[in-house]
Amino acid sequence: VQLQASGGGSVQAGGSLRLSCAASGRTFSSLSMAWFRQAPGKEREFVAAITWNGGSIYYAKFAKGRFTISRDNAKNRVYLQMNNLKPEDTAIYYCAARSGSFNSIRKDDYEDWGQGTLVTVSS
């Protein structure tokens, strides 16, 4: 599947952004989707994941209460709403897809990746 992430930008601390990831090439509703992020000099880390029907959602600890993952299977899109952003949220955010009906927090479990969208949060 081809993934195209968008919606990144520069915001001040406390602000919000909504990331979007458009998928094409495979049956989107058969895929579990996730967001990861990678800050400069750091490993890529899990942010959130959602199963094909939204029935199961996982969040990283830092994302709980501030970020919301959702999907629209009719539009072949997955979203990440990010509120109360902090400078430590600065990173490139990637969407990822995997076959199957279970979530995973492991990046190696994801088969396809988007190109990433940069989020910069200033203090």
PASEBA-1860 file (N, C-alpha, C; in nm, 3 decimals):
! residues 123
1> VQLQASGG> 0.084/-0.118/0.000/0.000/0.000/0.000/0.089/0.124/0.000 ~ 0.043/0.226/-0.071/0.116/0.353/-0.074/0.052/0.447/0.028 ~ 0.137/0.510/0.107/0.090/0.598/0.213/0.147/0.737/0.196 ~ 0.063/0.838/0.213/0.104/0.976/0.199/0.058/1.052/0.323 ~ 0.154/1.092/0.404/0.123/1.167/0.526/0.128/1.316/0.500 ~ 0.043/1.389/0.570/0.040/1.534/0.557/-0.012/1.595/0.687 ~ -0.004/1.727/0.694/-0.061/1.797/0.809/0.040/1.846/0.911 ~ 0.166/1.814/0.891/0.268/1.863/0.982/0.287/2.013/0.968
9> GSVQAGGS> 0.362/2.069/1.061/0.388/2.212/1.057/0.455/2.257/1.184 ~ 0.460/2.389/1.200/0.522/2.449/1.318/0.415/2.513/1.405 ~ 0.417/2.477/1.532/0.321/2.533/1.627/0.393/2.567/1.756 ~ 0.330/2.650/1.834/0.382/2.679/1.967/0.331/2.575/2.066 ~ 0.404/2.563/2.175/0.363/2.470/2.279/0.221/2.500/2.323 ~ 0.144/2.393/2.341/0.004/2.407/2.376/-0.089/2.405/2.257 ~ -0.033/2.415/2.139/-0.114/2.416/2.017/-0.155/2.277/1.973 ~ -0.223/2.273/1.860/-0.276/2.148/1.807/-0.243/2.133/1.659
17> LRLSCAAS> -0.234/2.009/1.617/-0.221/1.975/1.476/-0.299/1.848/1.449 ~ -0.346/1.835/1.326/-0.411/1.712/1.284/-0.336/1.655/1.165 ~ -0.277/1.540/1.184/-0.207/1.472/1.076/-0.305/1.381/1.002 ~ -0.280/1.366/0.875/-0.363/1.281/0.791/-0.273/1.190/0.709 ~ -0.320/1.070/0.683/-0.244/0.975/0.602/-0.341/0.912/0.503 ~ -0.313/0.933/0.376/-0.396/0.877/0.269/-0.334/0.748/0.218 ~ -0.415/0.645/0.203/-0.367/0.515/0.159/-0.426/0.479/0.024 ~ -0.346/0.409/-0.056/-0.395/0.362/-0.185/-0.324/0.233/-0.221
25> GRTFSSLS> -0.387/0.153/-0.306/-0.321/0.036/-0.359/-0.364/-0.095/-0.299 ~ -0.425/-0.092/-0.183/-0.477/-0.213/-0.120/-0.607/-0.180/-0.051 ~ -0.678/-0.283/-0.011/-0.803/-0.262/0.059/-0.775/-0.206/0.197 ~ -0.802/-0.076/0.210/-0.765/-0.006/0.333/-0.833/-0.067/0.454 ~ -0.955/-0.109/0.438/-1.030/-0.160/0.553/-0.977/-0.293/0.604 ~ -0.882/-0.353/0.534/-0.822/-0.478/0.581/-0.694/-0.454/0.660 ~ -0.654/-0.328/0.672/-0.526/-0.294/0.732/-0.540/-0.238/0.872 ~ -0.446/-0.277/0.957/-0.427/-0.205/1.082/-0.328/-0.092/1.055
33> MAWFRQAP> -0.353/0.023/1.114/-0.273/0.142/1.085/-0.210/0.197/1.213 ~ -0.100/0.266/1.195/-0.031/0.322/1.312/0.042/0.449/1.274 ~ 0.074/0.525/1.376/0.163/0.640/1.365/0.287/0.613/1.451 ~ 0.402/0.645/1.395/0.529/0.643/1.466/0.591/0.781/1.450 ~ 0.693/0.807/1.528/0.765/0.932/1.512/0.913/0.911/1.537 ~ 0.991/1.000/1.480/1.136/0.992/1.498/1.191/1.132/1.515 ~ 1.246/1.156/1.632/1.311/1.284/1.662/1.458/1.277/1.620 ~ 1.521/1.390/1.596/1.661/1.390/1.554/1.749/1.314/1.653
41> GKEREFVA> 1.827/1.222/1.600/1.920/1.147/1.684/1.858/1.038/1.768 ~ 1.729/1.013/1.748/1.661/0.912/1.828/1.603/0.802/1.741 ~ 1.569/0.692/1.807/1.505/0.581/1.737/1.360/0.617/1.702 ~ 1.310/0.553/1.599/1.169/0.569/1.565/1.085/0.502/1.675 ~ 0.984/0.573/1.723/0.905/0.521/1.833/0.757/0.519/1.800 ~ 0.689/0.426/1.863/0.546/0.410/1.845/0.469/0.525/1.907 ~ 0.362/0.567/1.838/0.275/0.672/1.890/0.135/0.618/1.917 ~ 0.073/0.560/1.814/-0.064/0.511/1.828/-0.095/0.413/1.716
49> AITWNGGS> -0.191/0.324/1.742/-0.232/0.226/1.641/-0.381/0.202/1.651 ~ -0.439/0.163/1.537/-0.583/0.139/1.533/-0.610/0.022/1.440 ~ -0.699/-0.068/1.481/-0.734/-0.181/1.397/-0.828/-0.139/1.285 ~ -0.858/-0.231/1.197/-0.930/-0.200/1.073/-1.064/-0.134/1.098 ~ -1.130/-0.171/1.208/-1.263/-0.116/1.234/-1.263/-0.020/1.352 ~ -1.144/0.014/1.402/-1.137/0.103/1.517/-1.174/0.037/1.647 ~ -1.188/-0.094/1.645/-1.231/-0.163/1.765/-1.124/-0.174/1.872 ~ -1.000/-0.162/1.833/-0.889/-0.167/1.927/-0.792/-0.054/1.894
57> IYYAKFAK> -0.758/0.022/1.995/-0.667/0.136/1.979/-0.561/0.130/2.088 ~ -0.438/0.149/2.048/-0.326/0.156/2.142/-0.265/0.296/2.135 ~ -0.217/0.342/2.249/-0.141/0.467/2.255/-0.013/0.446/2.333 ~ 0.090/0.514/2.292/0.209/0.525/2.376/0.172/0.607/2.500 ~ 0.248/0.586/2.605/0.216/0.654/2.730/0.214/0.805/2.712 ~ 0.309/0.858/2.636/0.318/1.003/2.621/0.201/1.059/2.539 ~ 0.133/0.972/2.464/0.025/1.017/2.376/-0.113/1.013/2.444 ~ -0.124/0.934/2.545/-0.254/0.919/2.611/-0.303/1.051/2.667
65> GRFTISRD> -0.428/1.084/2.636/-0.488/1.206/2.686/-0.461/1.329/2.601 ~ -0.364/1.321/2.509/-0.333/1.436/2.424/-0.355/1.406/2.276 ~ -0.329/1.283/2.235/-0.340/1.244/2.095/-0.459/1.151/2.076 ~ -0.521/1.160/1.957/-0.631/1.071/1.923/-0.612/1.019/1.782 ~ -0.608/0.888/1.768/-0.600/0.826/1.637/-0.740/0.788/1.593 ~ -0.768/0.806/1.464/-0.897/0.768/1.409/-0.878/0.732/1.262 ~ -0.980/0.675/1.204/-0.972/0.638/1.063/-1.108/0.653/0.998 ~ -1.104/0.674/0.866/-1.224/0.681/0.786/-1.204/0.585/0.669
73> NAKNRVYL> -1.260/0.467/0.679/-1.237/0.366/0.575/-1.300/0.406/0.442 ~ -1.404/0.487/0.444/-1.464/0.532/0.319/-1.372/0.626/0.243 ~ -1.284/0.695/0.317/-1.190/0.790/0.254/-1.050/0.735/0.247 ~ -1.029/0.614/0.296/-0.895/0.552/0.297/-0.794/0.640/0.370 ~ -0.835/0.691/0.484/-0.747/0.780/0.559/-0.742/0.743/0.707 ~ -0.628/0.769/0.764/-0.610/0.759/0.909/-0.560/0.895/0.957 ~ -0.603/0.931/1.077/-0.572/1.064/1.129/-0.504/1.054/1.265 ~ -0.432/1.158/1.299/-0.378/1.172/1.433/-0.402/1.316/1.478
81> QMNNLKPE> -0.496/1.331/1.568/-0.521/1.462/1.627/-0.429/1.479/1.747 ~ -0.351/1.585/1.746/-0.253/1.609/1.853/-0.285/1.741/1.920 ~ -0.315/1.735/2.047/-0.347/1.854/2.125/-0.243/1.876/2.234 ~ -0.240/1.997/2.286/-0.147/2.032/2.393/-0.005/1.986/2.359 ~ 0.038/2.024/2.243/0.170/1.982/2.196/0.282/2.041/2.280 ~ 0.389/1.964/2.294/0.504/2.003/2.373/0.628/2.004/2.284 ~ 0.730/2.079/2.323/0.853/2.080/2.241/0.909/1.939/2.219 ~ 0.894/1.851/2.314/0.947/1.715/2.298/0.866/1.631/2.198
89> DTAIYYCA> 0.755/1.684/2.149/0.681/1.618/2.042/0.740/1.647/1.904 ~ 0.838/1.733/1.898/0.903/1.764/1.772/0.966/1.640/1.712 ~ 0.926/1.607/1.589/0.973/1.485/1.524/0.914/1.478/1.384 ~ 0.965/1.384/1.308/0.898/1.345/1.184/0.800/1.235/1.220 ~ 0.676/1.253/1.177/0.570/1.157/1.206/0.541/1.073/1.081 ~ 0.540/0.942/1.101/0.519/0.848/0.992/0.391/0.769/1.015 ~ 0.316/0.747/0.907/0.207/0.650/0.918/0.257/0.517/0.861 ~ 0.199/0.410/0.911/0.242/0.277/0.874/0.121/0.184/0.868
97> ARSGSFNS> 0.133/0.080/0.786/0.023/-0.014/0.766/0.072/-0.157/0.779 ~ -0.016/-0.241/0.833/0.014/-0.383/0.839/-0.112/-0.462/0.810 ~ -0.095/-0.579/0.754/-0.208/-0.669/0.729/-0.250/-0.733/0.860 ~ -0.374/-0.772/0.865/-0.420/-0.842/0.984/-0.505/-0.755/1.073 ~ -0.565/-0.818/1.169/-0.667/-0.753/1.251/-0.619/-0.718/1.391 ~ -0.489/-0.728/1.414/-0.437/-0.696/1.546/-0.341/-0.579/1.539 ~ -0.339/-0.500/1.647/-0.246/-0.390/1.655/-0.109/-0.439/1.696 ~ -0.011/-0.357/1.670/0.124/-0.383/1.717/0.192/-0.250/1.746
105> IRKDDYED> 0.279/-0.251/1.847/0.358/-0.132/1.877/0.500/-0.145/1.820 ~ 0.528/-0.258/1.754/0.662/-0.285/1.702/0.672/-0.238/1.557 ~ 0.767/-0.154/1.528/0.780/-0.100/1.392/0.810/-0.211/1.291 ~ 0.878/-0.318/1.335/0.912/-0.426/1.242/0.788/-0.504/1.196 ~ 0.676/-0.486/1.265/0.554/-0.556/1.226/0.479/-0.485/1.114 ~ 0.523/-0.366/1.078/0.453/-0.287/0.977/0.522/-0.301/0.842 ~ 0.441/-0.324/0.742/0.492/-0.359/0.609/0.516/-0.237/0.521 ~ 0.435/-0.137/0.538/0.442/-0.021/0.449/0.446/0.107/0.531
113> WGQGTLVT> 0.522/0.204/0.479/0.544/0.330/0.550/0.524/0.448/0.456 ~ 0.470/0.555/0.512/0.465/0.681/0.438/0.597/0.754/0.448 ~ 0.604/0.869/0.384/0.730/0.943/0.376/0.755/1.030/0.497 ~ 0.656/1.048/0.581/0.673/1.129/0.701/0.634/1.273/0.681 ~ 0.590/1.333/0.791/0.556/1.475/0.791/0.615/1.537/0.917 ~ 0.679/1.652/0.902/0.754/1.713/1.012/0.664/1.796/1.101 ~ 0.675/1.771/1.231/0.606/1.850/1.332/0.712/1.919/1.418 ~ 0.702/2.049/1.427/0.795/2.127/1.508/0.715/2.207/1.611
121> VSS> 0.749/2.186/1.737/0.680/2.255/1.846/0.781/2.343/1.918 ~ 0.752/2.472/1.921/0.843/2.567/1.985/0.787/2.606/2.122 ~ 0.881/2.639/2.211/0.841/2.675/2.349/0.812/2.823/2.361
END
